[in-house]
């Protein structure tokens, strides 16, 4: 019947659906698929589906540790053909990672060929490499044929695959995992399996123990590439208690003495997942840019072992300071995150702490133990049933042979004659004639007794929680003995170091010390020209602009800027734009408001005292170190009044200071009368009826007060008695011949 006859629209039913609801439903499906089938590991075996499928496919190909190697291309073909409908490159990359001893703490695949290296080089193509399962993977698959885990249909319904592996080995924490899903991510660093087994045994013995007790056994991550874990113990406990945190990991290094008092530093272990080749390139780039002034050269002398040689600039450079600089600027120190986000036993993704993850592993192993025990109990019962039938055959052997030879339906006759079950009769009928001779009643009875004893033991195990946990403890201890202990695979590789002490590296140690001249124009454009004693007249400025500050300095200096808003700003001199161009606006380097201007610009000198004053005649003294700002926003020191603005910033260089106002009155005050402060409006330095403060100058009484009368002439006045007075006075008219500008220069 046609669609028109039935009244339904062409193509089937059409329904109105809200677009947002439809989009949300589909995106949720995609998100769940990404979370469950790609990115997050299962807490029970610590594997993502692709890794689980690779191991299962290799097991089906009989690539156990005792067999020969097979081409990786064969494994990848089986995985994508039977279990994992994704690209072959993604599967091969996952396989390669499982075989890399610098990526996996306990490799699950034993690889032969080029599987990449710590320099960051890729593995060879899958047609060139070979692989087989490792002993660790064998432990992960142990018991899979004994109904230990559930199986499900593959994507095409033609095969079966395990939902989870039995996992006698605590793979989740031992090898770690990393992945980014939709809206969530996981990052689990690798750990030492010997320590994990100790924690598991403690948890079995004391189920109610706090996480802190488990951290006493699991001291921290244990990375395959070694390194030094430099994280405070309290942070480690907190990270494991919450399932979130991070660990500071540093490269391990030694100081090798050379001749004539020199030395070199040798890095012997790299931080986890830091490609050595890329690190060397980055350090070389820093050397070229002169960002590592303590380091002279770097070279790679690595063979199978890492040997990265660092040459200091000279023998006076301290090794600890050099390494601290490298840790700060390069990937010789990294932060390894911990985000224990996993899919739990019921398929719900969530963040677990250390105790929850270990308990989930034990619960899984207990479930595997119960399933394998029930499977074995059923197999024992079947064998015992068959053995009882064979005993009857031994007792009535001639009669059994006669029935088989003469009766039309020997099966029914034997079942009726001796009360045998269908299973027993089938076993008798399927026996070969030559086996009849070997039937020994004593051997049959002995096997029956052994199986009966085994059956009783299994039933007792299934009936007792205590015996189950005792069996699990024995199993964990066996795993610890096999993969832990003092062996190259088992012993801890990552050194547990002390948390680093904050080391202040002076700027002079970070920057090459070179003379520069800082040029700042009238409109606030700043730059640095190499060298001192430059010809000021030869320097070019933008049209309509000109010179304002010309300051000799060094690249290791910090330039101090004092603004009319009373704030101090600090700029590292090495970060100033070069002198080839016309510089950059100072306001782009510091947060100086547009309605304020620069009062003073000078290099910071420790221990110097400064006079700061506003145009209303108020001010105070402040230590230069106290005024040094740490941010772009600067540091408020002088707080001008409502209608005032900062006017002066001078270094204290004498026992007297002369103030000059707009009203051309001068007041000379003893420096000791001006108080030291760290912030405020200040005290009255000179009082004005009208006008404001214009300039000030420090001088020594014995040297007199000097001012410039012209370009070539300077006058010095020694008798300043007429102008001396207490702080806050109005002063007297300036001496005859004082500049009309009211300023000393």
C-alpha positions in Angstrom: 0.0 0.0 0.0 1.4 3.4 -0.9 2.1 6.3 1.6 -0.8 8.3 0.0 -3.2 5.5 0.6 -2.3 5.2 4.3 -2.3 9.0 4.8 1.4 9.1 6.2 3.8 11.5 4.7 6.5 10.3 2.2 9.6 9.0 4.0 7.9 7.9 7.2 6.7 9.7 10.3 7.6 13.4 10.8 7.5 14.9 14.3 8.1 18.4 15.5 11.1 18.4 17.9 12.6 21.3 19.7 16.1 22.0 18.1 17.8 22.6 21.5 16.4 19.3 22.9 17.5 17.4 19.8 21.0 18.9 19.9 21.4 18.4 23.6 20.3 14.7 23.3 22.8 14.0 20.5 25.6 15.9 22.2 25.0 14.0 25.4 25.3 10.7 23.5 28.5 11.9 22.0 29.9 13.0 25.4 29.0 9.7 27.1 30.6 7.8 24.2 33.8 9.8 24.6 33.9 9.4 28.3 33.1 5.7 28.5 34.6 4.3 25.3 37.7 6.5 24.8 39.1 8.7 27.4 38.6 7.5 31.0 40.1 4.3 32.3 38.1 1.7 34.3 39.0 1.7 37.9 39.2 -2.1 38.0 41.8 -2.8 35.4 43.0 0.8 34.7 42.6 0.4 30.9 40.7 2.3 28.3 38.8 0.2 25.7 41.4 0.4 23.0 44.1 -0.9 25.4 41.9 -3.7 26.6 41.1 -4.8 23.1 44.7 -4.8 22.1 45.6 -7.1 24.9 42.6 -9.4 24.3 43.4 -9.6 20.6 47.1 -10.5 21.3 45.9 -13.2 23.7 43.7 -14.7 21.0 46.7 -14.6 18.7 48.6 -16.6 21.4 51.2 -13.9 21.7 52.0 -14.9 25.3 55.5 -14.1 26.9 56.8 -17.5 26.1 55.9 -17.4 22.4 57.7 -15.7 19.5 57.2 -12.1 18.4 54.6 -11.3 15.7 54.3 -8.3 13.5 52.4 -5.4 15.0 50.5 -4.9 11.8 48.9 -8.3 12.4 47.8 -7.2 15.9 46.4 -3.9 14.6 44.6 -5.6 11.8 42.9 -8.0 14.3 42.0 -5.2 16.7 40.3 -2.9 14.1 38.8 -5.8 12.2 37.2 -7.5 15.2 37.0 -5.2 18.2 37.8 -1.5 17.6 36.2 0.2 14.6 38.7 3.2 14.5 41.7 4.2 12.5 44.8 1.9 12.4 47.1 4.8 13.4 45.2 5.4 16.6 45.4 1.7 17.5 49.1 1.4 16.6 50.0 4.5 18.7 48.2 3.0 21.7 50.1 -0.3 21.2 53.4 1.6 20.9 52.8 3.4 24.2 52.1 0.1 26.0 55.5 -1.1 24.8 57.6 2.0 25.7 59.5 1.5 28.9 59.9 5.3 29.2 56.1 5.9 29.0 54.9 2.8 31.0 56.3 2.1 34.4 55.4 -1.6 33.8 55.1 -2.2 30.0 52.2 -4.4 29.1 53.7 -5.3 25.7 57.2 -6.6 25.0 58.3 -4.9 21.8 61.0 -5.7 19.3 62.2 -3.0 16.9 62.0 0.8 17.0 59.3 1.9 19.4 60.5 5.5 19.7 62.8 7.0 22.3 63.0 9.5 25.0 64.2 12.2 22.6 60.7 12.3 21.1 61.3 10.3 18.0 58.4 8.3 16.6 58.2 4.5 16.4 58.8 2.7 13.1 55.9 1.7 10.9 53.8 -1.2 12.2 55.1 -3.5 9.4 58.6 -3.2 10.8 57.9 -3.7 14.5 57.1 -6.9 16.4 55.5 -7.5 19.8 54.1 -10.0 22.3 52.5 -9.8 25.7 54.6 -9.0 28.7 54.5 -10.9 32.0 52.5 -8.0 33.5 49.9 -8.3 30.7 49.8 -12.0 31.4 48.9 -11.2 35.0 46.2 -8.8 33.7 44.6 -11.6 31.6 44.9 -14.4 34.2 41.7 -16.3 34.6 39.8 -14.8 31.7 38.9 -18.3 30.5 37.4 -19.2 33.9 34.3 -16.9 33.8 36.2 -14.3 35.8 34.6 -11.4 33.9 31.6 -10.6 31.7 31.9 -10.6 27.9 29.8 -8.6 25.4 29.2 -8.6 21.7 31.7 -6.7 19.6 30.6 -3.8 17.4 29.5 -6.0 14.5 28.0 -8.8 16.7 30.3 -11.4 15.2 32.6 -11.9 18.2 32.8 -11.4 21.9 35.1 -9.1 24.0 35.7 -8.7 27.7 34.0 -5.8 29.5 36.9 -5.6 31.9 40.0 -7.7 32.4 40.5 -9.8 35.6 43.6 -7.7 36.4 45.6 -9.4 39.1 48.1 -6.5 38.6 47.0 -3.1 40.0 47.4 -1.4 36.7 45.4 1.8 37.2 47.9 3.3 39.7 50.9 1.3 38.7 51.0 2.5 35.1 48.7 5.6 35.4 46.5 7.1 32.7 45.8 10.3 31.0 42.9 11.4 28.8 40.6 14.3 28.0 36.9 13.6 27.6 34.0 16.0 27.2 33.7 18.2 30.2 36.2 16.1 32.3 39.7 14.8 32.2 41.9 12.3 33.9 45.6 12.4 34.8 47.0 9.6 37.0 50.8 9.4 37.4 52.5 5.9 37.6 53.3 4.4 41.0 55.5 1.6 42.4 53.7 -1.7 42.4 55.6 -2.9 45.5 54.3 0.1 47.4 50.8 -0.3 46.0 50.7 -3.9 47.2 51.9 -2.9 50.7 49.0 -0.4 50.8 46.6 -3.0 49.5 47.7 -5.5 52.3 47.3 -2.7 54.9 43.8 -1.9 53.5 42.8 -5.6 53.7 44.0 -5.8 57.3 42.6 -2.4 58.4 39.6 -1.6 56.1 38.7 1.5 58.1 42.1 3.1 57.9 42.4 6.8 56.8 44.1 7.7 53.5 47.0 9.2 55.4 48.0 5.7 56.6 48.0 4.4 53.0 50.2 7.3 52.0 52.8 5.9 54.5 53.0 3.0 52.1 52.5 4.8 48.8 55.1 7.6 49.3 54.3 9.2 45.9 54.4 8.6 42.2 57.2 6.5 40.7 58.0 7.5 37.2 59.6 5.2 34.6 62.2 7.9 33.8 63.1 8.4 37.4 63.7 12.0 38.5 63.3 13.6 41.9 59.9 14.2 43.5 60.3 17.5 45.2 56.9 18.0 46.8 56.1 18.7 50.5 54.7 15.7 52.3 51.6 17.6 53.4 50.7 18.4 49.7 51.1 14.7 48.8 48.8 13.6 51.5 46.2 16.2 50.5 46.4 15.2 46.8 45.8 11.5 47.7 43.1 12.4 50.1 41.1 14.4 47.6 42.1 12.7 44.3 43.2 16.0 42.9 46.6 17.8 43.1 49.9 18.0 41.5 53.5 16.9 42.1 56.7 18.8 41.4 59.1 16.6 39.5 62.7 17.6 38.8 65.5 16.1 36.7 68.2 14.2 38.7 71.6 15.7 38.3 75.1 15.4 39.6 78.1 17.8 39.8 81.2 16.4 38.2 84.5 18.1 39.1 87.0 18.9 36.4 90.5 20.2 36.3 91.6 23.7 37.6 88.7 24.0 39.9 86.0 23.9 37.2 83.1 21.6 37.1 80.2 20.5 34.9 76.6 19.4 35.7 75.4 16.1 34.3 71.6 15.4 34.1 71.1 11.6 34.4 67.3 11.3 34.6 64.7 13.4 32.8 61.3 14.4 34.1 58.4 12.2 33.0 57.2 12.7 29.4 59.6 15.5 28.6 61.3 14.8 25.2 65.0 15.3 25.6 65.5 16.6 22.1 62.9 19.3 22.5 64.3 20.3 25.8 67.8 20.7 24.4 66.5 22.8 21.5 64.6 25.1 24.0 67.7 25.5 26.2 69.8 26.3 23.1 67.3 28.9 22.1 67.5 30.5 25.5 71.3 30.6 25.3 71.1 32.3 22.0 68.7 34.9 23.4 70.9 35.3 26.5 68.2 34.4 28.9 70.4 31.9 30.7 73.5 33.9 31.6 74.8 31.4 34.1 75.0 28.6 31.5 77.7 28.5 28.9 76.8 25.5 26.8 74.8 22.3 26.7 75.6 19.0 24.9 74.0 15.6 24.8 76.3 12.7 25.5 73.5 10.2 26.0 73.7 6.5 24.8 71.3 4.1 26.3 71.5 6.1 29.5 70.7 9.8 29.7 73.7 12.1 30.0 73.0 15.7 29.4 76.1 17.9 30.1 75.6 21.5 31.3 78.7 23.8 31.3 78.5 26.8 33.7 79.6 30.3 32.6 82.6 30.1 34.9 83.7 28.3 38.0 82.4 31.0 40.3 78.8 30.1 39.3 77.1 28.0 42.0 75.7 24.7 40.8 72.6 25.0 42.9 71.9 28.5 41.6 72.4 27.4 38.0 70.1 24.4 38.4 67.5 26.6 40.1 67.6 28.9 37.1 67.1 26.0 34.7 64.3 24.5 36.9 62.6 27.9 36.8 62.8 28.5 33.0 62.9 25.0 31.4 61.2 21.7 31.5 63.9 20.2 33.8 61.2 20.8 36.3 57.5 20.0 35.6 54.3 19.8 37.5 52.6 16.4 37.1 48.9 16.7 37.8 46.8 14.2 39.7 43.2 13.9 38.7 41.9 10.5 39.7 38.9 10.6 37.5 37.8 7.1 36.5 34.8 5.0 35.5 33.7 3.0 38.5 32.4 -0.6 38.6 28.8 0.5 37.8 29.9 2.7 34.8 29.7 6.1 36.5 32.7 8.5 36.0 33.8 10.2 39.2 36.9 11.4 41.1 38.2 8.9 43.7 40.8 9.3 46.4 43.6 6.8 46.9 41.7 4.7 49.3 38.6 4.5 47.1 40.7 3.5 44.1 42.6 0.8 46.0 39.3 -0.5 47.5 37.7 -0.6 44.1 40.6 -2.8 42.9 40.2 -5.1 45.9 36.4 -5.4 45.3 37.0 -6.3 41.7 39.6 -8.9 42.6 37.2 -10.4 45.2 34.5 -10.6 42.5 37.0 -12.3 40.2 37.9 -14.7 43.0 34.3 -15.6 43.6 33.5 -16.1 39.9 36.6 -18.2 39.3 35.9 -20.3 42.4 32.3 -21.0 41.3 33.6 -21.8 37.8 36.2 -24.2 39.3 33.6 -25.7 41.6 31.3 -26.5 38.7 34.2 -28.0 36.8 35.1 -30.2 39.8 31.6 -31.3 40.2 31.4 -32.3 36.6 34.7 -34.2 36.8 33.6 -36.0 40.0 30.4 -37.0 38.4 32.3 -38.5 35.5 34.7 -40.3 37.8 31.9 -41.9 39.7 30.6 -43.3 36.3 34.1 -44.6 35.5 34.3 -46.5 38.8 31.1 -48.3 37.8 32.8 -49.1 34.4 35.8 -50.6 36.3 33.6 -52.8 38.5 31.3 -53.9 35.6 33.8 -53.7 32.7 32.7 -56.9 30.9 29.0 -56.1 31.2 29.6 -52.6 29.9 31.5 -54.0 26.9 28.7 -56.5 26.2 26.0 -53.8 26.4 27.9 -51.5 24.0 28.4 -54.4 21.6 24.9 -56.0 21.7 22.3 -53.5 22.8 20.6 -51.2 20.2 20.5 -48.3 22.7 23.4 -48.9 25.1 23.0 -45.4 26.6 19.5 -46.1 27.9 20.4 -49.6 29.1 23.3 -48.4 31.1 21.4 -45.5 32.6 18.6 -47.9 33.6 21.0 -50.6 34.8 23.3 -48.6 37.1 21.4 -45.3 37.5 24.0 -43.3 35.6 23.4 -39.7 34.5 23.5 -38.6 30.9 26.9 -36.9 31.4 28.4 -40.1 32.9 27.1 -42.4 30.1 28.3 -39.9 27.4 31.8 -40.0 29.0 31.8 -43.8 29.1 30.7 -44.1 25.5 33.3 -41.5 24.3 36.2 -43.4 25.9 38.7 -45.1 23.6 39.0 -48.9 23.9 42.7 -48.6 24.8 41.8 -46.4 27.7 39.7 -49.2 29.2 42.8 -51.1 30.2 44.3 -48.2 32.1 41.3 -47.7 34.3 42.6 -48.2 37.8 40.1 -48.2 40.6 42.7 -46.9 43.1 43.7 -44.0 40.8 40.1 -43.1 40.2 39.4 -43.1 43.9 42.5 -41.0 44.7 41.4 -38.4 42.1 37.9 -38.5 43.6 39.2 -37.8 47.1 41.4 -35.0 45.9 38.6 -33.4 44.0 36.2 -33.8 46.9 38.7 -32.1 49.2 39.2 -29.3 46.7 35.4 -28.9 46.4 35.0 -28.7 50.1 37.8 -26.0 50.3 36.1 -23.9 47.5 32.7 -24.2 49.2 34.3 -23.1 52.5 36.0 -20.1 50.7 32.7 -19.1 49.1 31.0 -19.2 52.5 33.5 -17.2 54.4 34.4 -13.5 53.9 37.4 -13.9 56.1 38.8 -16.7 53.9 38.2 -14.6 50.8 40.1 -11.6 52.1 42.9 -14.0 53.3 43.1 -15.5 49.8 43.2 -12.0 48.3 46.0 -11.0 50.7 48.0 -14.1 49.6 47.4 -13.1 46.0 48.5 -9.5 46.5 51.7 -10.7 48.3 52.5 -13.0 45.4 52.0 -10.1 43.0 54.3 -8.0 45.1 57.0 -10.7 45.1 56.7 -11.2 41.4 56.8 -7.6 40.2 58.1 -5.6 43.2 61.1 -6.1 45.4 64.7 -5.3 44.7 64.7 -6.0 41.0 65.4 -3.6 38.0 61.6 -3.6 37.4 60.5 -3.5 41.0 62.7 -1.1 42.8 61.7 2.6 43.1 63.2 4.8 40.3 61.9 8.3 41.4 63.9 9.7 44.3 61.9 11.2 47.1 63.6 14.5 47.7 63.0 17.5 49.9 60.7 20.3 48.9 62.8 23.0 47.3 63.7 26.0 49.4 62.8 29.3 47.8 66.0 30.6 46.4 66.3 34.2 45.5 68.2 34.5 42.3 69.6 38.1 41.9 68.8 39.8 38.7 72.5 40.1 37.9 72.6 36.3 37.8 69.8 36.1 35.2 70.9 38.9 32.9 74.2 39.6 31.2 75.5 42.8 32.8 76.0 45.4 30.0 76.1 49.2 30.1 73.1 51.0 28.6 71.7 54.5 28.4 68.0 54.9 29.0 66.3 57.6 26.9 62.9 58.8 27.8 61.3 61.5 25.6 59.1 64.4 26.7 56.0 62.5 25.5 57.0 59.4 27.4 58.6 57.1 24.8 61.3 55.0 26.4 64.2 52.9 25.0 67.7 51.7 25.9 70.8 52.4 23.8 73.9 50.2 24.4 76.8 51.8 26.1 77.5 54.9 28.1 78.7 58.4 27.0 76.4 58.5 24.0 76.1 61.7 22.0 72.7 63.0 23.1 72.4 65.3 20.1 72.6 62.4 17.7 69.6 60.6 19.2 66.5 60.9 17.1 62.9 61.4 18.4 59.5 61.5 16.9 58.5 64.7 15.2 57.3 67.2 17.9 59.0 65.2 20.6 62.4 65.7 22.3 64.7 64.4 25.1 63.7 64.5 28.7 65.6 61.8 30.7 69.0 60.5 29.7 70.1 58.1 32.3 73.2 55.8 32.3 72.4 52.4 33.7 73.1 48.7 33.3 70.9 45.8 32.0 70.8 44.3 35.6 69.3 47.5 37.0 65.7 48.1 37.9 64.5 51.5 36.7 62.3 53.4 39.2 59.5 55.6 37.8 57.8 58.2 40.1 54.6 59.6 38.8 52.6 62.7 39.6 50.0 60.4 41.2 52.5 59.6 44.0 53.0 56.0 42.9 56.4 54.3 42.3 56.8 51.8 39.4 59.7 49.4 38.6 60.9 48.2 35.2 63.7 45.7 34.6 66.2 47.5 32.4 66.8 44.4 30.3 63.2 44.5 29.2 63.3 47.9 27.7 63.0 48.2 23.9 66.2 48.5 22.0 67.6 51.8 20.8 67.3 51.1 17.0 63.8 52.4 16.9 62.1 55.2 18.8 61.0 52.9 21.7 57.6 52.3 23.2 55.3 54.4 25.2 56.1 54.0 28.9 52.4 53.8 29.7 52.3 50.4 27.8 54.9 49.0 30.2 53.5 50.4 33.4 49.9 51.3 34.4 50.5 55.1 34.6 47.1 56.8 34.1 46.8 59.1 31.1 46.1 62.2 33.3 49.4 61.8 35.2 53.0 62.4 34.1 56.5 61.2 35.1 58.2 63.1 37.9 61.5 61.1 38.1 63.2 58.2 36.4 66.4 56.7 37.9 68.0 53.3 38.6 67.2 51.6 41.9 70.0 51.6 44.4 69.6 49.6 47.6 69.9 51.5 50.8 69.2 54.9 49.3 66.7 57.3 51.0 64.4 59.4 48.9 62.6 62.7 49.5 59.1 62.7 48.0 57.0 65.9 47.9 53.9 67.2 46.4 53.4 70.7 44.9 51.5 71.8 48.0 54.7 71.7 50.0 54.1 68.4 51.8 56.4 65.4 51.8 58.6 63.0 53.7 61.6 60.6 53.4 61.2 57.0 52.3 63.6 54.1 51.9 64.1 53.2 48.2 63.7 49.5 49.0 60.3 50.2 50.6 59.1 52.1 47.5 60.1 49.4 45.0 57.0 48.1 43.3 56.4 44.5 42.3 53.6 44.9 39.8 52.6 47.0 36.8 50.1 48.9 38.9 52.9 50.3 41.0 53.0 51.1 44.7 51.3 54.1 46.3 53.8 55.9 48.6 53.0 59.6 48.5 49.3 60.5 48.8 48.8 64.0 47.4 46.0 66.2 48.6 42.8 66.8 46.7 44.2 69.6 44.5 47.8 68.6 44.7 50.1 66.3 42.7 53.5 64.8 43.3 56.3 67.2 42.3 59.7 65.9 43.6 61.6 62.7 44.1 65.3 63.3 45.1 67.9 61.1 46.7 69.1 62.3 50.1 72.7 63.5 49.6 73.4 66.0 52.3 72.7 67.3 55.8 70.7 70.3 54.4 67.9 70.6 51.9 66.8 73.8 50.1 63.2 74.2 49.0 62.1 76.8 46.4 58.5 77.9 45.7 56.7 79.4 42.8 56.7 82.6 44.8 60.5 82.7 44.6 61.0 82.2 48.3 63.7 79.7 49.5 63.8 77.8 52.8 66.8 75.7 53.9 66.0 72.9 56.4 68.1 70.3 58.2 67.5 66.9 56.7 67.0 65.4 60.1 63.8 67.5 60.6 62.0 65.6 57.8 60.5 62.4 59.1 60.8 58.9 57.5 57.5 57.3 56.4 56.4 54.5 54.1 53.1 56.0 52.9 51.0 59.1 53.5 50.5 62.8 52.6 53.6 63.8 54.6 54.4 66.8 56.7 54.6 70.5 55.7 58.0 71.1 54.3 57.5 74.8 53.1 54.5 76.9 53.7 52.9 79.0 50.9 50.3 81.7 50.9 50.1 81.5 47.2 51.8 79.4 44.6 53.4 75.9 45.1 56.6 74.0 45.6 58.8 74.0 42.4 62.2 72.5 43.3 64.5 71.3 46.0 68.2 70.4 46.4 70.2 68.5 49.0 73.7 69.8 49.9 76.3 69.7 52.6 76.8 72.9 54.6 80.6 72.8 54.1 80.1 72.5 50.3 77.6 75.3 50.0 74.5 75.5 47.8 75.1 75.7 44.1 72.9 76.5 41.1 73.4 77.1 37.5 73.1 80.7 36.3 73.8 79.9 32.6 75.1 77.2 30.4 78.7 77.9 31.4 78.4 79.5 34.8 77.6 78.1 38.2 77.2 80.0 41.5 77.8 78.6 45.0 76.5 80.3 48.1 78.2 79.2 51.4 76.5 81.4 53.9 72.9 80.1 54.0 72.1 81.6 57.4 69.4 84.1 56.0 67.4 81.2 54.5 67.7 78.7 57.2 64.7 78.0 59.4 62.5 75.3 60.9 60.6 72.9 58.7 57.2 74.4 57.6 58.5 78.0 57.4 57.8 80.3 54.5 61.4 81.1 53.8 62.9 84.3 52.3 63.4 85.6 48.8 65.9 83.7 46.7 69.5 85.0 46.4 70.2 87.6 43.8 71.0 86.0 40.5 68.9 82.9 41.1 67.4 81.5 37.9 64.1 83.0 36.8 62.7 79.5 36.3 62.8 79.0 40.1 64.8 75.7 39.6 68.4 74.9 40.5 69.2 73.5 37.1 
